[in-house]
Every structure is written in structure tokens, then in C-alpha cells.
Amino acid sequence: MHKTTLYLDEQTRQALRMLAAHEGCTQTHILREAVAQYAKSAAVAGLPPGIGAYRSGQPGLAASTRATVRKAASAGGLRRGR
């Protein structure tokens, strides 16, 4: 898990507090559930289905791929499609 800071207006903060008390759970739990539900229902324009759904098991893969692409681009190895 990663820590995220969230700023809420007073009315939303009070509603979250009251909802957590009513449900008998933490405010964090409610926020996690709400974000997860929203993420599942939100359509991300331009991305094909499955993007972000798989894990390679290699934690540094994205960073090393970016470095490889940058190196190829600076060496002139990448050409824009026509």
C-alpha cells in the first residue's frame, strides 16, 4: 500500500466521518472502496482493455523500458510512423 494525501471540503469530510461511524468501519476503508468502484466503472479513453491489468513480476521493468526507449530515441533509432 502507498500513502496518499487527500484534501476534502468540510461538508465532504463530515459526510465521510458520519458514514464511517454508521458503517462501523474506517474512513480509509470507505475511500478505498469508493475509489476502487469508481476505477472499475470509469472508462479510460484511448487505452485498450487490459492495460494495467497484468503484472510482469519485474518491479523495475517500466523504468528500464523507458530508459531503453530514451536511449534509442537519442541515438536516432526510433522513427515516427507514417
For each residue, the residues with C-beta under 8 A, 3 or more apart:
1:
2:
3:
4:
5:
6: 31
7:
8: 12 13 16
9: 12 13
10: 13 14
11: 14 15
12: 8 9 15 16
13: 8 9 10 16 17
14: 10 11 17 18
15: 11 12 18 19
16: 8 12 13 19 20 27 30 31
17: 13 14 20 21 27
18: 14 15 21 22
19: 15 16 22 23 30
20: 16 17 23 25 26 27 29 30
21: 17 18 24
22: 18 19
23: 19 20 30
24: 21
25: 20 29 30
26: 20 29 30
27: 16 17 20 30 31
28: 31 32
29: 20 25 26 32 33
30: 16 19 20 23 25 26 27 33 34
31: 6 16 27 28 34 35
32: 28 29 35 36
33: 29 30 36 37
34: 30 31 37 38
35: 31 32 38 39
36: 32 33 39 40
37: 33 34 40 41
38: 34 35 41 42
39: 35 36 42
40: 36 37
41: 37 38
42: 38 39
43:
44: 47 51
45:
46:
47: 44 51 52
48: 51
49: 53
50: 53 54
51: 44 47 48
52: 47
53: 49 50
54: 50
55:
56: 61
57:
58: 61
59:
60: 63 64
61: 56 58 64 65
62: 65 66
63: 60 66 67
64: 60 61 67 68
65: 61 62 68 69
66: 62 63 69 70
67: 63 64 70 71
68: 64 65 71 72
69: 65 66 72 73 78
70: 66 67 73 74
71: 67 68 74 75
72: 68 69 75 77 78
73: 69 70 76 77 78
74: 70 71
75: 71 72
76: 73
77: 72 73
78: 69 72 73
79:
80:
81:
82:
